[in-house]
Amino acid sequence: MASASHANVFGESTLRATPAEQQAAAAASSTGAAAAAGGANVQELQLAGVVGFNGRVPHGLVLHPNDQHLIYPLGSTIVVRDLVNHTQTFLHRGGHDRAVSCLAISASGKWLASGQETHMGFNATCIIWNLETFEPVHRLQLHKGKVQDLAFSPNERFLATLGGRDDNKLVIWDVESGAAICGASAANETTNTVRFFNHSDSMLVTGGHYNLRVWAFDLANRKIRPADCQLGQLKRVIHSISIDESDEFMYCGTATGDLLQVSLGPNLFKASGPAKKPFQLGITCVMRTRKGNYVVGSGDGSIALIKKDGLTVVRRAQVNGAVTSLVLNAAGDHFFVGTDQCNQYLVNASTFELELRNTCHQGRIADIAFPQGFSELFATCGGPDIRVWNAKTRNELLRIQVPNLNCLCVAFMPDGKSIVSGWDDGKIRAFKPQSGALLYCISDAHLGGVTALACTSDCRAIVSGGEGGQVRVWSIERSVQRMLASMKEHKGRVNCIRINGSDSECVSASADGSCIVWSLQRFVRVTCLFASTQFRSIVYHPDESQLVTTGTDRKLTFWDVADGNPIRILDGSLHHSLNTLAVSADGERFVTGGGDKVVKVFAYDEGVLGARGVGHSGEISQVVIAPDQRTLVSIGDEGAIFIWHFPHFAVDDQGNVVSPRAGAGEEYGQGYDDEEQLAPSFRSGASFGSPQQQQVPSQRTAKASPHQYEEKSNGQSARSTASAASAAAAASSQRRTPGGAAASSRRF
């Protein structure tokens, strides 16, 4: 990969990172390698698939010119989704270490440019990717804080990058060499967008807060010269710009909800519209159609077709969430819409008929759970939603909504006949996995919210933890649910509860720095573990001879179940807390995740870091291993769901990782193994208009209020898949007996 030239295009003394920045970057890069690892050849986890779309990125939804690949950001990863073959490829090797903030694709589709957002004062990297090899070609580093927008010139020779609010500089780069040619301050006020003319590499426009400029790029003298557009008495904040085919006019979407028509010759304002009723919450996107008219998207979710003559509205449609992206296909008969609610729609350009093509959580995902013994689907909860996903196709099968509440935890009953969830109104709610209908509701289960749940293997009891520190046991029967015991020794929030294989004991981890092992027969404390931390997660080893905990002290602590004494302590992270733990069924591997945004897989006996996965841009809130041990799934604060191939590696006597191989994942998507196969399709010019591709994912939605529940269906029923989950979970409901005497023979 070539390095970008740090030419002094602004006339400043230096634009390189300060020693403090370099030291901080070095510390951040070393955070992912745990101090306890000590081994060489740490492997990179391979992505099998992702669920999610960062719809809050302006113009973040990009359609490749071949009409076959849809490109969009998800955290620090860029997803390339094949619309025909239903596969995914990921651009994150050698890529961004922070959330992607903008995307732009060249006219031929060979180059993709992406920018990121970082902390104030630090370099915000822009990367040019080769979409034929899926490899980064250049890393461009001149902007500070954030890269706001990007634009390729028509013949792909130059790339224009625009810095964010704290930078606000416009830089022109040479695409082939990655060198900065020239740059200038974009305006006195914040600038939001940049666009090249359609037929000129030397002319471009920028718009933002009370500024609209046309720039002339002088390659020979390495200068860019601005000319302000004359808008008269109008004062506008420009969000989006589209230029007509002949480069005669540009059309600007504004925060006040009107579309401005500006002549590019004399740079004079010509007209604005709609005249009587502007769009609420402003025009956020503008897209030119094949007939020369314009489609605009607004902050209230409106999509409208506006005629270029008179700027009158011809047709309207409504989507869920503010429109952030509009992208037209090559034929001009359909276009994609992206919203800040993380939804993707396909719209017929003639009739404005909508199809929901992709959806995901729009905020933090709190919890995730697999049915016992069944790996083909999993459930997630976040905000007011519980969603059930197909793990192979990554389609949403079921959505359960309780408006104005937040779901804090979710679990499947071992027999697969119900989904149990805890909510911030203090209630435990159980739903049918086929339809999402309410089965029962336990009111006033905990004051302040139900924060942790676990189900016994006989499906006759639930153990719950609350915000106030109580641990309660509930008897679950067909017609009545009653509390068997309430145990109150924790002084803080209960973050995690685990039940042993014989249902005789459970352990709770709390933010007060204690973990308590409880007897589920006498409902008294058996053992108590103390540490100077806020415990976030705790797990039993499969032979139940040991417990592993983690929390805000960044430590991985191994405890003896019999006497409650610590056996071994490892550094799980250097600078960030650890939020989650999961142990494989054979007890040979365990997985962690936390504030460093890295998924880490350790060898249990050796305590050596064997594999790590980078892709999240927010804290990892939960990690689970699929029952078939072939994949692991991580969720984060940014709303992303990452499905990783589970690694299989060995550790030699010196503590080095040897003979790694990716988990068998051919059924879960192609990932990196299929890059060479996918690359030729970028040059094939295939169309996405086939009936196979335009199918809407099977989805049933159950919307509910805290007091009344009703089921609503959208598309085909997911009953067959959920029933299969129930049958598989019931068939595997028998739990393995703890290891007994063999438990004491574990090696460290």
N, C-alpha and C positions, 0 to 999 in steps of 0.2 A: 504494500500500500504506500502510495506516495504521500509525503507530508506537504501540507499547504505552506506556501511561502508567506512569511510574515513581513511583507514589505511595508514600509512606512507610508501607507497610502493616505493617511490623514495628516502627515507632517508632525506626528508626535515623536517624542524621544524613544519610546519603546511600546510595543504592544504584546510583548511576551509575558507569560505568567510570572508573578512575583515569587520569590523563594517561599513565602508563606503559602501561596496557592499551590506550588509544587509539593510542599510538604504535606498539605492537607489532602491533595490528590493521591499521594503515595500512601497515606494512612488509610484513605478510603478504599484503595485497591487491595490493601492487605487485610482489610476487615473480614472479607469472605473466607480467608484461610484461617481456620481456628488454630489457636496456639497449641491446642492439644493434638493437632493432626500429626505434625512431625514427619509426614510421609511425602514421598515424591510422587509425581505423575498423577496428581489429582485430576480426575476426568470431568469433562463438561457433560451435564445431563442433556439429553436430546429431547426436544419437544415433540410430543405426539399430536398435540392439537391445543387450541385455545378457544375459549368462549369469552367474548367480550368485544367491545368497540368503544373507543374514547370519542364519543360524539361531541365533546366540548372543544375539540380542536377545530378552529375555523378552516374550512375547505379541506378537512382531513380525510374525506372519502374521495378516492381517486380511481378512475376506471382506465385500465390500460387501453391503448389504441386498438389492440386486437380484439377488444370486447369480451375477452375470456377471463381476465384476471381483475379482481377488485382488490385494491390496496388501501389499508387503513392502519392507524396507530393503535396500540394497546399497551399502555405503560411505556417502557423503554424499548419495546419490541414493535416491529413493523410486520404486519400480517399480509401475505400475498395469497389471496383465496381464489382457487380455480373454480369458476362458476359452472363449468361443464363436467369436470371430473370429480368435483366435490372433495378436493384435497387442499391442504394448506402448506405454505412454505413460510419460513420465518427469517427475517433479517435482523439478527441481533448478535451474531458472531463478529467481534471486532467493531460493534456498533455503539449505540448510546448507553450511557450509564445513568441517565435521568430521563424523565418523561419527554416523549416526542411532542413538539409544539406546532409543527407545520410540515407539510409535504408538497412536493411539486414534481411533475413528470414531464419529460421532454416530448417533443412532437412525435418522434418516431417510437417512443417507448423504450429506448435503450437505457436512458439514464433516469434515476430517481434521486431527488435531493430531499433530505430531511434535516430539520433543525430541532434543537432541544431547549428545555428551560432548566436553569440551574440557580444557585444562590447568587444574590446580588454581589457584583464585583468579580465573580469567577467567569472563566471563559465558557461560553455557550457554543458547543460544537455543532457544525453543520457537516453532514456526510453526503458525498455523492456515491451512489450505488450503481453497479453495473447489473441490470436486470437479466442479462443473458447468463451471467455466472453467479448471481446472487452474492457478490462479494463487494465490500467497500473499496472504493478506488482512491478517494481523497478525503481527508479530514481538514475542514476549513475552520480556523479559529482566530477570529478577530472581534466578534461580538461579545458583549458582557451581559450576563443575566439571562437573556432569552433571545432566540431567533424568532421574530414575529411572523415573517412571510418570506416566500421564495418564488422566483420566476425564472424559467429558461427562455433564452432568446429563440426566435423562430427556427434558425438553422442549428441550434444547439451548441453554438460556440461559446456562449457566455451564460453565466448564472448571476442573477441579482439576488442579494440577501439583504433583509431589512432587520435591524435590531429592535428589541423591545423597548419598553418605556424608559428603562434606565440606560439604554444605549442609543437608540434612535439614529443609527447610522445606516447609510445605504452603501453597499460595497458591490463592485462588479468583479467577477472571477472568470478566469480562463478555465473552461471545463476540462480540456485535455491535460493541462499541466497542473491544475489546482492552485495556480498562483493568483494572488490578488492584483488586479490591474489598477483600480482607482477606487476612491470612496469619498463620501462627503456626509455632513450632517443632513438628515432627511428634511427636517423642518425645525422651527422653534418649538412647536407643540408635538405631541405624540403622533406617530404615523402608524397606520394599521395595515396597509396593503400596498403591494407593488405588482405591476403588470407591464410586460413588453408589448409593443405594437405587434400586430399580426404579420406584417410584411417588412419589418425593419429591425435590424439588430442594434441600431444606434439610437433608438427612441424608446422611452419607457415612461410610465406614469406612476405616481404615488399619491395616496390620499389618507387622511387621518383626522385628527381633532382640529377643525378650522383650517385645514390646509389641503390643497389640491394642486399638484405640480406636474408639469411635463418636463422630462429630463432629456437632454441631448448628450449622447455618449461619444466622446472624441477619443478613439483608440490611439491615434498617432501621438497625441499629446498627453494621453493617460489622464483625461479629465472628464467629469460629468458636470453639466451646467444646467441649473433649474430655471424654469419659467413658470411663475404662478398663474393659475387660471383665474379669470376675473368673473366672480359670481355676483357682483353688485352688492345688494344689501343682505344677501343670504349668508347666514353663518351655519355651517353644517359639519357634523361629525361623519366622515365617510367610513363605512364598514367594508364595502365590496365594490369592485370596478370590473366592468366588462366592456370590451372595445368591439365596434362593429367590424364586419368583414373587410371593408374598404379603408379602415383606419381614419374615417372621417369624423366619427363621433365616439364619445365614450359615455357610458351610462353608469351612474354612481348610486349605490344604495346607501341611505343615510339613517342615522339614529332617530330622526323625527318621522320616519315612515314614508318619505317621498323619494321618487326616483328622479335624479337630475340628468338631463341631456346636455352635454358640453361639447362644443365644436373644438376639434383638435388642431385646426389650422390656426385661427386667431386666438385659441384658448379662451373662448368666451362662452358664458352660460347662454343656453338657448331656450330650454323649457323644463318644466317639472310636472310630475303627476304621480298618482291620481289627484285630480284637482280638489274633490270634495271630501274624500274619506281616505286619509293616509293609513298605512298599515300600523297596527298597534305594536309597540315595543320595537319599532324600527325594522328596516330592511337589512337583513344580515347577509344575504347571498343574492347574486345576480348572475344569470346564465343566458347566453344567446342561443336561440334555436336555429335550426337549418333555414327557416324562412325569414330570419332576421328579426323576429320578435324576441321578447325577453321573458324569462321565467324568474320570478323573485320569490324568496323565502323570508319570512318575518319571524320576529321573536315570539309571537303568539301562536306559532305553528301553522300559519296560513301559507299556502302556495298559490301563486296567481300567475296567469299568462297576461302580459301587458303588450299591447300593440306599440310598435316603434313610432307610428304616426299618431300623435295625440296623447300617447301615454295613458290610454284607457284600459281598464281591466276587462278582459274577455271571459276568463274562466277562473274558478277558484276551487281549492280543495283544502282539507284540514288534516294535519298529522299531530301526533302526540309529542309535544316538546318544541322548543325553539329550533328552527331550521339553521343548521350550521354548514351544510354541504349540499351542493347541487352539481350533478355531473351527467352529461348527455352521452348516449351511446353513439357509435359510428353511423348507424342508419338514421338517427334522429327521431326514432319513433318511441323511444322510452328514455327515461332518465331515473337515476338513483337519487334518493334524498337521505341525508343523515341528520339526526336531531341530537340535542343535548341530553335527551332522555335515553341515549344509546340505542336508538332504533334505526334500522335501515329499511327504506321503502323502495319499491319499484313502481314507477308511475307511467301510465300510458300518456304520451305527449299530446294525443288528440283528444281523448276523453277525460283525462285526469283521474282515471280509475286507479285506486291504490292497492298495493299488495305488500303486506308486512313480510320482509324477507329475512330479517335477523333481529334478535332482541337479546338483551342481557340486563344484568343489574346495573343500575345507574350510580350506585354509591358503594359504600363499604359493605363487604360480605362478611357476616359475623360467624357463620358456622357451615359445616359441610358434613354429610353422612352418607355412607353406602348401606344398602340393605345387607343383612348378614348372609355371607356366602354367595352374593350376586354382584357381579362387577359391571353389568351392562347399563346401569343407570345409577345416578346419585342425586341427592337433594342438597340445595343450598338455601340459606336464608339471609336476608339483608333488607333493612328498612321494613316496609309493610308487606314484603313478598316472601313466600316460600316457593321455590321453583324446582321442578324435577327435570333432569337432563338425561338424554341418551348419551352414554359415554363414548360410543363409537362415532355417531353422526354429529354429535354436539348440538342436536336440536332440542328445543324446549318442548317437553311433553305435557307438563302440567304447571299451572300457576295458581297459587292460593294467595288471596289478598285480604288483609284486614286493614282498612284505611285508618290513617292517623295514629297507627301504632308501629312499634319496631319489634321485629322478631329477633331474639337474642341467641337462641340455641335451637337445634333441631336434631331429631334422632328417629330411626326406624325401629319399630318393635321387632324383636327377633323373628317372629312368625311372618313379618312382612305385611300384616293386615292393617296397619295404621302408621301414620306419621305423627310423632309427638313433638310439640314445639313449646318453647317458653317465651313469654312476651313481657314487654316493659310495663304493662298494666298489672302485673302480678298474677296472671292467669296461665294455666297450662291448657293448651288446646290440642286435640287429636283429630286428624282428618283421614278420610279414606284415600288410599294411594291411587285408586282408579279415577275417581271423580273429583276429589278435593272437598267432598261434603264433610260437614262437621260431625264427628262421632260423639264427642263429649267435651265439656269444658269444666275445669276445676277453678273455681273463682277464689280469689284471695289466697292463692297458694303461697305467695311471698310478698312482703311489703317492699315496694321499690323495684320489683321486676324479678323474673325467673332467669337466672344467669347460667345455669348448668343443669343437664339432664343425663340420666342413665337408666336403662331398662334391664330388668332381670331376665335371665334366659328362659324362664317359664312364662314370661309375658303377664305375670300376675301382679307386678309391682313396678313402681317408678320411684327413683330416688332423685330429688331435685335440690338445687342450691339457689340461694337468693342473694340479693344485694346487701341484705342486712346481716349475712353470715349464718343463717339457719340452714340446716340440712334436714330435709323432711322425706319421709317414706310414705308412699301412697299405695293403697290397695286398689287394683283395677279390676272391676267386674263388669259384666255386660250392662247392667242397669244402674250401678252406683259406684262412685269412687270416694273413698274415705281415707283420712289420714291415719296411719298406724303409729307414727312417732314423729316428734320434732326434737331435733338435737341441736342445741345452741352452745357452742364453745368458741366458734370463730368470732373475731371482732371486726372482720372486714368481708368484702365481697367474696363469694365462692366462685372461683373461675373454672374449676374442672372437677368432675366426679367420675370415678371408674369403679366397676364392680368386678369381683374376682369370678373365676369360672364356676365355682360351686354356689354362688349367690349367698354365701355366708358372711361376707365382709365387703365393704366398699371403702374407698379412700377419697377424701376431698382435699383440694388445694385452694388456699385462700390468699387474698392480698395482704392479710395480716402477718404473713411470714410463718405460717404453720400449715402442715398437712396432717390430717387426722385419719387414722384407720378406725372404722366403725364396725361393730358387730350388727348384722342385720337380723339377728335372732334375739339378742337381748337389748339392742338399741342403746349401747353404751360405747364409750371410747375404749379402744384396744391399745393403740399405740399413737404417739404424737411425734412428728418430725418438726424441728425448728431450724430456721436459718435467717440470716439478715438479708432478706429479699422479699419481694412480693411475688409469690408463686403464681405462675400463669398456667402451667400444665403439668400433669403427672400421668405416668403410664406404668402398668404392670409389665414385667417381662413375661413371655408366654408360660414359663414354668412357675411363675408367681413366687420366685424366691427373692426377687429384687423389685424395687421401685426406682424409677428415674424421674427427676424433677427438673424444672427450669423456670426461670423468671427474670426479674429485672437486674439481677447481679451478673447476668451473662454466663452463668455457670451451668454445667450439666452435672448433676449430683446423683450418684448411685447409692441407694439405701438398702440395708438388709431388712426384709419384712419382719423377721422374727423379733429383733430387738430395737429396730428403728435407728440404728447407728449408720452414719455415712461410710461407704466403702471406698469410693473413689470420686474425685472432683475433677472435671475437665473444663477448659475454657471453650465455650461454644461460640463466642464472638468477642472481639476486642473492645468494641465501643457501643454496641447496641444490645437492648434486651432481647431475650428469646421468648416467643409467644406460644409456641406449639411444639409437640412431640408426637411421634408415631413410631411404633416398633413393628417390624415385619413378623409374620406368623411363625417363622422358624427361629426368631430371636437372634438372627445373625446381623441384622442391619437396623439402624434407627435413623429417623429423619427429623430435622429441625428447621425452623424458620422464624424470622423475627424482624426487628427493626433495620437490619442490614440489607433486607430485600433479597436475600440469597437463600435458596433451598439447598440444604446440605445433607448428604447421606454419609453416615459413619459406620464403620465396622464396630459391632457391639463389644466383642471381647477385647479387641486391640485398642479401641478408642481412637481410631485413625480416620481422618476425613478422606473418603474415597471418591466422592463425586459432588459436584456443585452445579446448580442451575441458576442463571441470571436472566431475568426477564421482567420481574415486577418493578413497578415504579413507586409503589406504596408499601407500607409495612405488611408483612405476611401475617395474616391473622390465624390461619389454620392450614395444616397439612394432614392428609390421610393417605394410606396405602390401600389400593384396591384389594378386595378379597382374593383375587387370583394372583396377586403379587407381581403383576406384569406392568402396572402403571402406578404412579402416585399423582395426587391432585393437590394443588396449592391454590389458596384464595388470598386476596389482598384488599387493602383499604381502597385501592383505586377501582375496585369492581371487576377485576380480571380473574378468570379461572384458567389456570395453566395445567395441562395434562402432560406429564413427563413419562418417558420410558423408564421403568425401574432398572437401575444399574446392577450388574452382577460383577463383582471384582474380588480379588484375593489380596491378602496382605502377607508379605514375607516376614521372616524373622527380624529383619532390620526395620520393619514398620513402613515399608514402601508398598504402594499399590501396584499390583501386577495383574496381567491378563484380564484387562477389563473388556466387557462386551455389553452392548445395550440390551435391555430387556426386549423380549419378542414383542414387537409392536406393529406388525404388518396389518393388523386388523384395525388399528386406531388412527390411521392416516400416515402419510408418507414422510413428513418431516424432512430432515436433511438428506436422508437416504435417497430421496426421489428428486433431488435438485437437477441432476443431469437429464432426467426424463422430462421435468417440467420446463426446463430452459428452452428447448426447441419450440414449444407452443407459444412462446412470446413472439415468434417470428411467423406463426402460421396464419394469423388473421382469421381465426375461427370466430363464429358468432355465438352469442349467448342466448339467442331467441328460441332455442329448442324447448319443446314442452317439458322435457325431463328437468331442465334447469329451472323452469319457472314454477315448480311446485312449491307451495307454502309449507314450511315445517309443520308436522302434526302438532297440534297444541290444543289443550283444553284449559280454560281459565275459570277458576272459582273465585268470585269476588265476594267479600264478606265485610260486614260491619261488626263492631264489638258485641252488638246485641242481636243482629239478624244476619243470616247467611243465606245466600242463594247461589246456585251454580249456573254459570254461563258457558256455552260451548263456542269455540272458534276453531273451525277446521275439523279434522278427523279426530276420533277418540283415541286416547293412549291406553285404553283398557287392556289390550292384549299384552303390551309391554309390561305394564304394571302388574298384571296377573301373573306373568312369568316370573317377575321379581318376587311376588308373594310365594309362589310355589317353590322357587329355588331357595328362598330364605327359610321356609318351613322345613324343607328337606334337610337343611344343614343346621337345624336348631340345636342339635346336641353339642355341648361344649366339651372340649378336651379336659381331662382330669389333670390337675397340677402335677408337676414333676416329682413331688415328694422327695425321696432321698437323693435322687439325681440332681436336685436343685443345688445342693451344696458343692457340686463339682465344677461350677462355672469358673473359667480361667480368666485371670487379669494379668 
